[in-house]
């Protein structure tokens, strides 16, 4: 293998390595559980035992509404998309021209390679055709549940939640991460909310290990299906 082939191979491997997403890492600080902010009791001089921020209402549901509270999200995501396109272009052209006489006399040009004179006429024809078809069909489904914590309470009462769940199996690790915004009105009495009620949702389902590696194409296959392959 000459030097040029080695350089092309190294460049191809380097380009493909940039297309491979790195495996997810655990203990991401962004998805770490958020501890509740313990309010400092205000010094009271009226002798009352009631303190703001520590009250409990016996006639309301125990739903998450403060930073650090726990809420369960029911995952019920289904997406399906299909797309097809086709194009066909064709063009035919013909042209002919000739000069058979000039000022009433026949016109010809001597042929140095033959006794037959050359004609001043010219003809050409061209045909071009281009056809392309493409189709894509994708369907995804994700069901389950994940329990997260309230990371922030916005001024309008919207709860910013996020969290992750790792499941260790005999063939690797399975990861579910979610982050988004939840209305307090969408939280049910059992402190759960469906995932389709989360605004600006960021849901990640991934994994590491032999099972996750087996579902990925090899680096040579990625080269043939990448834009680097010119054919």
N, C-alpha and C positions, 0 to 999 in steps of 0.2 A: 504494500500500500504506500503510495507516494505521499509526499508532504501535503499536497493540495487536498487529497481525499481525507487525510487525517483532520485537516483544519475544518473541512465541510462537516465531517462527522461530529467534531467537538462543538461546532456552532449549532448544529441541529439538536444535539443533546442539551445544550445550554438553553436554547429557545424553548424546548419542550419542558424543561424543568421549571421554567417560569409559569407554564400553564397548569402545573400540578398544584392543587391547593394543599397547604400543609395540614397535617392531622390536627384535630382540635386538642387543646391542652386543658387540663383540669386546673381548678383553683384560680380561675379568672377573677381578678378583683371586682370587675364590673358586675358579675353575677353572684358575688358573695352575699350571704344573708346580711340584711341591714338591721342593726340593733336599735331598739326603740330609744328615743330621747326621753330620759327620765326628767320630768319637770321639777324644778326646785320649789319646795313649798314656800309660799309667801308668808312672811311673819305677820301674824294677825294680833291685834290688840283688843279685839272686842270679845275675846273669850269663846268664840265659836269654834267648833271642831270641823266645820265644813271648809274645804280648801278647793279652789278652782283647779281643774285639771285632774282631780282624783275622784270625781263623782261617778256613780254607777246608777243607771236607770233600769229598774226592774221590769219595765213595760216595753222594752225595745229588744230587737233581735241582736244577738252577739255577732255582728258583722264587722269585717275589717274596715277601719276608717282612720287609723293613725299609723304613723311611721313605725315599722317593725311588726305590725300585725301580719298574720298569716292568712292567705287566701288560696283556695284550690281552684285551678283552671281545668275545665273539661275540654280536652282536645277532640275536636270533631271537624277536621279539615278535609275537604274534598275539592279537587280542581280537575278540570278536564278541558283540553284545548285541542283543536284540530285546524289545520290550515293547508290549503292546496293552491297551487298557482301553475299556470301554463302559458307559454308564449311561443309563437311561430311567426317567423319573418321570412319572406321570400321576395326576390327581385330578379327579373329577367330583362335583358337588354340586347338589342340587335341593331346594327348599323352597317350600312354599305354605301360606298361612294366610288365614283369612277369618272374618268375623263376619256371619252371615246373619240371626240373630235374637237378640233380647235380651228376656228375660222374656216370651217367647211372641209378640213382635211383631217384624216385619221392621225392620231398621235400615238406613238409607241417609243419605247426605249430599247436600245440594243442590249441584248443579254450577252455578257462576255463569256458565259459558260455554256451557252447553247445557241443554236441558230434561230430558235423561236424568240421573237421580241417580247419584252416585258410589258405587261399592262400597267396602266396608271391607276387601276381600280384597287380598292381596299375594302375589306369586310372584317367584321369582328362580332362576336356574340359572347355573352357572359351570363352565368346563372349562379345565384347565391341563395342559400337556404340556411336558416338557423332555427333550431327548435329546442325548447327546454321545458322540463316538467319538474315540479317539486311538491312534496307532500310531507306533512309533519303531524303527528298525533301523540298526545301526551296525557296521561292520567295519573293522579297522585291521590293518596288517601293516608290520613294520619289520625288515629284514635287513641285515646288513653287519658291520663290525667297527670298533672304536675302541680305541686304545691310551692308557692313562691311567697315572697315577703313584699310588703309595701315599702318602697324606697323613698317616696316623696309624696306629699299632699300638696297639690297646686292650689292657688288662691281661689279658684272656682269650685273646689271640692273634688276634682278629678284625681284619682290615685294612680301614681306611676309605680308599676310592679315589674319585677324581674326575678329570675331565679333559674336554676338548672337542676337536672337529675341525671346521675350516672348509674348505670346498671352494669355490673361486672359479670360476664358470662364466661363459659369455658373456651370460647373462641375469640374473646376480646371484650371491649367495652362499648356500650351503647349510650349515647348522649342525647338529651333533650334540653334545649334552652329556649326561653321565651322572655320577651320584654315588651311592654306596651302600656297603654293608658286605659283605665277602667273607670266607668261611672259607678258611683256608689248605689244608684238606683238599679243597676243591672246585677248586683250581687244578690243571690237568692238567700232564703232564710237559713239554709245549711252552709252558708259562707262559701258558695261556689259560683263560678261565672263561666259561661261557655266561651270558647276561644274566638268564635265569630263575633263576639261583643267587645273585643279588645281593639281599640284604635291604635294605629301606627304599630301594628304587631310585628315583631321580629321573632320568627319561630325557626329553630334550627334542629334538625334531626340528623345525626351523624354517628360515626363510630370509628373505632380503631381495632387493629388486630387482624388475624388471618381472614376472617369473614369479610371485613371491609376491603382488604387488599384484593381478595378474589373477585370482587364485583367491579374492579377497575381494570381497564385495558392496559396492556403492557406499553412500554415506551415506544416500541417500534410501531404498534398499532396506532398510538396517538399521533405518530408522525404522519402516517398515511391518511388519517382523517383530519389533520390540521391544515390551516391555510398555507403552510410551508410546502405542502405537496402540490406541484404545479399541474397535475393531470386530473 
